[in-house]
Amino acid sequence: MARVVVTGGVGFIGYHLTRALLARGDDVVVVDDFSDAPYPAARKRRNEADLVREFPSLRVVHGCVTDRAALEPLCAGATLVVHLAALAGVRPSFAAPARYARVNVEGTATAFELAREAGCTRFVFASSSSVYGNSTPLPAHEDAPAVQPESPYAASKRGSELIASSLCRRAPETTCAALRFFTVYGPRQRPEMAITRFARAILAGRPITVFGDGSMRRDFTHVDDIVRGVLAAAERAPAGFRPYNLGSGSPVDLHTLVKMLGEAAGIAPVVERAPQPVGDVDATFADVARARAELGWEPRVTLREGLETVVRWVRDNP
Ligand SMILES: NC(=O)c1ccc[n+]([C@@H]2O[C@H](COP(=O)([O-])OP(=O)(O)OC[C@H]3O[C@@H](n4cnc5c(N)ncnc54)[C@H](O)[C@@H]3O)[C@@H](O)[C@H]2O)c1
């Protein structure tokens, strides 16, 4: 039985990952600060309550990932640390760049350092497709330089990678996989993210606001594929620092997304336009050859199937 620490384990992706770890019999401790950023803590409390109801053995600790004293005892005996805690979201990062830097960069450095000190040699953490910015040729490959982040959030994720890779050079026996998630969606998605926002509006008969001219492309990736990718990296990633793209590898533009979401809901969407926000990249598109070859990972959930899971979730949870 693995002993796993999951930071950010009651967030959107954290909920699904924690559930998968518990379902296979792992001993899991979640650390989360239950903050109201970037969305109300009530959703995190609900995720916690649902997890604990299903798996009463789960331990959830309220704490901040930059707090060494809180984190240190939890890492003792851990065989795997999955670090998901972060301030997520491109747009809000412009209003709080210092906070993003502290939580995301210092949080990653702290979690990695404590995992190492506790003798845990497997560390997997959430990076982001946003590290590629607008200047990386698509499909984006992990060896691209990724030196022009378009937002403080993207910079904080790239900064986290660089800190982790520098620490890893001094501890080459440690596995440190930086998983670059591409726009993740599914049940319990963060409420401010496009697919869930759109689904709620369509089902309530409200117009949806699409940013830009609708040509923005995203490599939408279902959370079930992300969870399988995290588990595969935890098991198979080699020693040393290694980034992996976890994306569907099939980007669609927002026009197509809205049309498909309307089809999944059985309701024709009404669209309003708003200017494209600062910091949003034009397109994301993952080259997933490395994850396929080294982790044996493959995205499996089609966008059509995935959107149906969101529509069902939103219908059942108005
Ligand atoms: N959802 C996506 O599309 C996406 C894409 C790329 C990367 N990511 C990354 O994946 C991870 C999970 O994202 P998510 O969408 O589930 O977001 P989320 O906000 O639902 O989850 C993050 C969790 O971290 C917790 N957290 C925040 N600051 C903390 C702190 N200081 N100490 C302890 N816990 C803290 C939050 O309370 C939350 O529960 C994040 O690192 C995010 O940047 C997500």
The ligand as a MOL file (V3000), in Angstrom:
LIG
                    3D

  0  0  0     0  0            999 V3000
M  V30 BEGIN CTAB
M  V30 COUNTS 44 48 0 0 0
M  V30 BEGIN ATOM
M  V30 1 N -7.7980 22.8070 -14.3090 0
M  V30 2 C -6.9500 23.0380 -15.3110 0
M  V30 3 O -7.3540 23.2090 -16.4740 0
M  V30 4 C -5.4660 23.1040 -15.0560 0
M  V30 5 C -4.6150 23.2660 -16.1600 0
M  V30 6 C -3.2480 23.3320 -15.9320 0
M  V30 7 C -2.7450 23.2120 -14.6510 0
M  V30 8 N -3.6060 23.0710 -13.6050 0 CHG=1
M  V30 9 C -3.0320 22.9560 -12.2750 0
M  V30 10 O -3.5440 21.7880 -11.6500 0
M  V30 11 C -3.6590 21.9990 -10.2320 0
M  V30 12 C -5.0800 21.7190 -9.7960 0
M  V30 13 O -5.9440 22.6110 -10.5000 0
M  V30 14 P -7.5180 22.6310 -10.2910 0
M  V30 15 O -8.1300 23.0530 -11.5710 0
M  V30 16 O -7.9550 21.3810 -9.6310 0 CHG=-1
M  V30 17 O -7.6310 23.8760 -9.3110 0
M  V30 18 P -8.3240 24.0080 -7.8730 0
M  V30 19 O -8.2350 25.4580 -7.5140 0
M  V30 20 O -9.6690 23.3740 -7.8990 0
M  V30 21 O -7.3630 23.1500 -6.9490 0
M  V30 22 C -6.2400 23.6840 -6.2830 0
M  V30 23 C -6.3740 23.3540 -4.8210 0
M  V30 24 O -5.2230 23.8730 -4.1600 0
M  V30 25 C -5.6310 24.4630 -2.9400 0
M  V30 26 N -4.6850 25.5020 -2.5530 0
M  V30 27 C -4.5080 26.7270 -3.1130 0
M  V30 28 N -3.5630 27.4030 -2.4520 0
M  V30 29 C -3.1340 26.5790 -1.4570 0
M  V30 30 C -2.1720 26.7250 -0.4210 0
M  V30 31 N -1.4560 27.8540 -0.2750 0
M  V30 32 N -1.9800 25.6900 0.4340 0
M  V30 33 C -2.7160 24.5470 0.3210 0
M  V30 34 N -3.6520 24.3680 -0.6400 0
M  V30 35 C -3.8510 25.3720 -1.5140 0
M  V30 36 C -7.0010 25.0550 -3.2450 0
M  V30 37 O -7.7660 25.2800 -2.0620 0
M  V30 38 C -7.6010 24.0020 -4.1610 0
M  V30 39 O -8.3490 23.0550 -3.4450 0
M  V30 40 C -3.1950 23.4250 -9.9990 0
M  V30 41 O -1.8180 23.3880 -9.6770 0
M  V30 42 C -3.3930 24.0950 -11.3360 0
M  V30 43 O -2.5520 25.2110 -11.5150 0
M  V30 44 C -4.9470 23.0050 -13.7760 0
M  V30 END ATOM
M  V30 BEGIN BOND
M  V30 1 1 1 2
M  V30 2 2 2 3
M  V30 3 1 2 4
M  V30 4 1 4 5
M  V30 5 2 4 44
M  V30 6 2 5 6
M  V30 7 1 6 7
M  V30 8 2 7 8
M  V30 9 1 8 9
M  V30 10 1 8 44
M  V30 11 1 9 10
M  V30 12 1 9 42
M  V30 13 1 10 11
M  V30 14 1 11 12
M  V30 15 1 11 40
M  V30 16 1 12 13
M  V30 17 1 13 14
M  V30 18 2 14 15
M  V30 19 1 14 16
M  V30 20 1 14 17
M  V30 21 1 17 18
M  V30 22 2 18 19
M  V30 23 1 18 20
M  V30 24 1 18 21
M  V30 25 1 21 22
M  V30 26 1 22 23
M  V30 27 1 23 24
M  V30 28 1 23 38
M  V30 29 1 24 25
M  V30 30 1 25 26
M  V30 31 1 25 36
M  V30 32 1 26 27
M  V30 33 1 26 35
M  V30 34 2 27 28
M  V30 35 1 28 29
M  V30 36 1 29 30
M  V30 37 2 29 35
M  V30 38 1 30 31
M  V30 39 2 30 32
M  V30 40 1 32 33
M  V30 41 2 33 34
M  V30 42 1 34 35
M  V30 43 1 36 37
M  V30 44 1 36 38
M  V30 45 1 38 39
M  V30 46 1 40 41
M  V30 47 1 40 42
M  V30 48 1 42 43
M  V30 END BOND
M  V30 END CTAB
M  END
